[in-house]
Amino acid sequence: MSDGAFPLVPTPIHVSDEVLSDLRRRLELTRFPDDAGNDDWYYGVNGDYLRELVRYWHTAYDWRKAEAAINAYEHYRVDVDGVPVHFMRRAGVGPAPTPLILTHGWPWTFWHWSKVVDRLADPGAFGQDPAEAFDVIVPSFPGFGFSTPLRQPDMNFWKVADVLHTLMTETLGNERYAAAGCDVGALVTGQLGHKYADRLYGIHIGSGQKLTLFTGDRAWDLSGGRPIPDGLPAEVHAQVMALDKRFAVHLAAHVLDPSTVSYGLSDSPAGMLAWILQRWVAWSDNGDDIESVFTKDDLLTHATIFWAGNSIGRSIRTYSNNNRYPWTPSHDRQPVVEAPTGITFVGFENPPGVTTDERVRHFLASDRAPWYNLVNLTAHDRGGHFIPWEAPDAWIDDLRRTFRGRR
């Protein structure tokens, strides 16, 4: 792309009729458990709502319509050092679009970036400055979605960073590029900013975790085994408990037992949907109405992407590999992430006892802030874990600010 010519030929997404027919048969034959007493979702996904979604998936959902919308963009499949990588591209429109790679997390798909790619690629069409255009590359995280089948058993976030750096530089020919990401994709992006800072204009992320997040004996426990402190205000105690409930089972299962849960999730589309639906419900800022953030069609488009590539098992194992093959630094310079870094914080993910107005100050006072070459920190009241989907305007404005004057 450095010479203005894209070096690859696009291949549209196409899920075979055989895969879709098999999916419908499995949905039709779903055996549901008894879920009495779970109207409040106390025990996890509510059975009535899951039945409703499964029925819709089986009888009304139109993957071909979703596929057509997805194929409005360019799609490519490449092999990067033996790793299959699918990516979506929206060509930049402007005098000199900057290459930008957007990396998602779990349980995301590449399509979670769909609400921001057009405005990032063609700001002039939205009344913004064409000089701020990006040439947008959106990969499916290796082992997720259409970046399958992944044969390497040990893929984790820092190994994915190497793959994506090779994609952006050697495969696509960029001398320098910009990078952004959320969730595990923020760790990938942070690793790019650590190991390859000299090839980056900067990074923009949706969290500011240390790259050592998954190291240690109790990486599956957010508290590290520490008890909840005594004497917390009742409201803060409740926030701590809610945070534990939100992440404890997810992290423990994914870090400690990924293959075991994968057998059932890979065999039953209803089971797979329930597992990822719980995270979409619990992690998004939805006011107890998931369809205010994700319509039924949205939920099932993302779910079908997971199903079509038989990717749920390998996507889950990423967590275990982050712990089994721990991150080690590539250099001892400070800050650890030398690339200029912007971060978007959202209110639904405020730490217990911290308001949005306090969020930036709280982060700057933490032991995580010195890890990054911070240039742009912003906190927003609205928005949950899926920031570019839930708060696309805020994400776009923040990202542009991070790279303004740096390319």
N, C-alpha and C positions, 0 to 999 in steps of 0.2 A: 504493500500500500504506500510505501515511501515514495514510489515513482508515479503514484496516481492510478495505477492499474491493479485491480484485485486479481490475485493469482489463481483463484479456484473457480470451478464451475459449480453452480448451486444444484442441490438435489432436494426437491420438495419432500416434505414429510408425507408418508403414506403408511397407515396401519392396515394390514391386510384384512380382507373380508373374513378369512379363517380365524384370525385373532378376535375380531369383533363378534363372530358367531359363537365362539367358545366362551367369550365373556358373557354373552346373553344367556347361554345355557347354564352357566354357573350361578348367575344372578337368579335365574328362575328356580333353581334347586336349593337356594340358600335355606339352611336350617337355623332358625333363630333360637337363642336361649330364652328362658323365662326371665323377665326383667321387672318383676313386680317391685313396687316401692321405690322406683328410680325416676319419678317425675321431675325431681329437682336436680338430676344429673349427679347426685352425690356419689354414686358408684361408678361413674364414668358415662360413656355415651348412652343417651336415652334410647331405649329400644323402639319406641313408636317413631321417633324422628329418623332413626336409621332405616326402619322398614319403609318409611316414606321415600327416603333417598334411594334405597335399593330398587323400589318399585319404579321410581322415575328413571333411574339409570337403565333399567330393563326395558321399559315400555315407551319412554318419551324422549330421553336425552338423544341428541343428534351429534355424534362425533364428527361426521363428515362436515357439518356446518362449522364446528370448531376448527377442524383441520383446515378448511378453506381460509378461515381468519388467520390461522397460524401461518399458512402458506402465502399470505399477502407479503410476508418478509422472505428474504433469502435464507436458505438453510444449507449447511455444508456438513459433511462427515469426513473426518481426516483421521489418520493414524499418527500419533505423536509418540515416538519412542515405544511403540507397541501398545499404547493406550488409545482406545477409541474415544474420539471427541466429536460430538455433535455441537454445532453452534448456529445461532440465528444472527443475522446481520441486518442492520438498517444503515444504508450508506449515508454518510454525512453530506449535507447540502450547505455549502459556504465556501469562502475563499481558500481556506486551508483547514479542513476538519481534522481534529485530533483523534487518533485511535484511542478508544476507551473500551475496556473489558469489564463487564458486570458479572460478578460471581454470586450465585445464590447459596442458600443453606438448606436445612432440612426442617419440615417436610415441604420444601419449595420445589418448583420446577423452573426451568428457564422462562416460562410464560408469566411468572410473577413480576417480571420486569416489563411486561407489555404496556403498562400504563405510562411509562416514562420514555420509551425508546424514540418515539416520533419527535417529541419536543426536544430531546437531547440531540437528535440527528439533524433536525431541520427547524431551528429556532425562528428563522425568518417567517415560516408559515404560521407562526403563533404570535407574531408581532414583536419578537425578540431579535437580538443582534446576531446576524448570520456568522459573524466572526467567532461566536462561541459554539459553533457546530462541532459535534463529535461524530466520528465513524464508529458506530456502536456494535460491539461484538458481545453476544450473550451465549456462553456455553451452557450445555447441560453438564453439571458437575460429574466428573468421571464415575461411572457406576450408577448414575441417576438417569431417569428418563430415557433419552435416545443415545446417550453415551455408553452404550452397552453392545455386546457382552464384555464385561471387564474381567480379564483373566488373572490379572495381578492380585494376589490375595492380601497385599499389605498397603493398599492405597490409603493415604490419610491427607490431612490438610496441607502439610508442608510439601509432600510429594506432588499433590495436585498443583501447588504453586509452581513447581519446576515445570510441570507439563504445560500449564497455561502460559508461562513465560516463553517457553519454546514455541508454542503456538503463535504468540504475538510477535516474536522476533524472527525466528528462523522460518516458520511456515508462512507467515503473512508479511514478513520483510520490514517490520517497523524498527527504526533505530531507537525511538522512544515512544512511550505510550502512557496513558492514564489508566488507573484501576480503581474500582469501587466494589463493595460487597457488603452483605449483611449475614448475620448468624455465622455459621461455619465459613461462609464466604468472606466474612470480615477477617477471620483468621488467615485464610488464603491470601487475602489482599494485604494484610499486615505482614505476612511472610514475604510477599513480593516487595513491599516497602523496606523490609529488613535486608534481604539477600540481594536484591536487584535495584537498589535505590538509584544508582547511577543511570539506569535505563528508564526511569519513571519521571513523569512530570509531577506526580504526587498521587495520593490515594484519598479516597473518601469512604468512610465506613459507618455502619449503623450500630457500632458498640466499640468500646475501648478496652477490650480484655487483653491481658498479657498473653503472649504466645505460649506460655507455659500452662495455660488453662487446664489442659487434659493430662498433665503429668502428675505423678504421685500415686500412692496406694489407694486413695479414696477419691479419685477423680469423678466418680459417679455420685458423690455426695457434695452438694453445694456448700454445706456447712463444714466439710472436712471432719465430721464427727463431733463437732462442738455443740454443746447444749444451747438452747435458746436462753439468752441472759435473763436473769431475774430482774423484776422491777421495771420492765418496759411499759410504756403507756399501752392501754388496751388496744388502741387503734394500730399502733406499731406492731404489737404482738400478733394481731390478726393479719397484718400485711406479711409478716414473716411466715406465718402458717400458710397463707395463700400462695406465697412464692414456692414454698416446699411442695405443696400439693401440685403446683403447676409443672414442676420439673423433676420431682424425685423418681417417679416410676419410669419416666422417659429416659433419664440419664442412666439409672441403674440397669434397666433392661438392655439398652443399647451398648453400654460399656461392658457389662458383665455377661450377657447371654444373647448376643445378636442372632446367631444361627438358629437357636431354639425357637424363638418367636417367628423367625422368617419362614419356617416350613408352613405354618398355618396361614400367614399373611400372603405367601406366594400362591397358595392353593385356593384361597377364598377371596374373591373381590370384595365381598361384604365385610370380611374380617380386616382386610387391608384398609378399606375405607374407614372402618371404625377406628383403627389405630391412628391414622393420620387426621381424621376428623376431630378427634379429641384435642389434638394439638392446635388445629385451626381455631377451634372454639375457645380453648383456654388461653391462647397466646395473642389473639387479635383483640383490638379495642372495639368490641361489638355491642356493648350494652345489653348483653344477654340475648342478642338476636344475631346469630351468625350470618343470616342472609342479608343483613344490613351491610356486611363487608364482602361476603362471597355469596352470589346467587347460587341456586342449585346447579345451574349450568357451569358456573365458575368452579364450584367444588368438584364436579364430575369431570370437567376438562383436565384439571390437575390430577385427579385420581386416575383417569384413563391414560395419561402420560406415564404415570408410575406403573400401571398395569401392563401397558403395551410393550414396554421394554423389559418386563419381568425384573424390575430394578429395586423393589422394596428391600430385599435382603442385603444387597450390596450397599445400598444407601445407608442402611442401619449400621452395617459393620464399620463404616467410616469412623464412628465414635470409638469403637473398641480399638481400632488401629491408631487413633490419635493418642491413646494411652499406652498401647503395647509398643509402639515405636515412637517414643517421646521426642518432642522438639529439642534440638540443640542449636545453639547460635552459630552463624556463619562468620561472625566477627565479634570483637569485644568493645566496639566503639559505642558511644552514647550520643543520642538516644538509640535504643535498640532498633527502632524503626526510624531510619534517617529520612525517608521520603517525606515531603511536606504532607501533613495529615489533617483532614477535616473529619468531623464526626457529627452525625445527626442523632440526637437523643429524643425519645418520645415518652409522653407522660405515662402510658400504660406500663412501661418498664422502669419507672422510677424506683430506686431502692427503697426499702421500708423506711418510713419517717422522713423522706426527702421529697420536697415539692419540686415542681418544674422550675420555679423561679430559683431554686437552690441547686438545681442539677449540675450546672456547669461548675459552680464553685465547689460542690461536693466532689466532682470528678478531679478537679485540679488539685484538691487536697489529698487525694488518694495515692496509693503506691502504683497505680496504673498509669497515671498521667506522664511520669518521666520516661515511660517506654516510647513515647511518640514525639515526633517533631511537629508539635501542634501549631496550626495556622488558622483554624476556623472551627469553633465549637458553637453549636446551636441546639437549644432545647425547645420542644413543642408540646403543648398540652395534649393534643390529639394524636392518635396513632399508636399501633401496637407493633408486634414483632415483625410483621410483613410490611416494612415501612414504604417501599416504593409502590406497593399495591394499595396500602391504606392511606398514605399521605403523599401521593405523587408530587403535588405542587411544592410541598416543603422540601422533599428530597431533591427535586430538580434545582430549586433555588439555592439550596445549601451546597450541592455539588458544584454548580457553576461558580459560586463564590470561592470555593476551595481552589479551583483551577484558574481563576481570573488572574491574569498577569503572570502565569507560570507556564505558558506554552507559546 
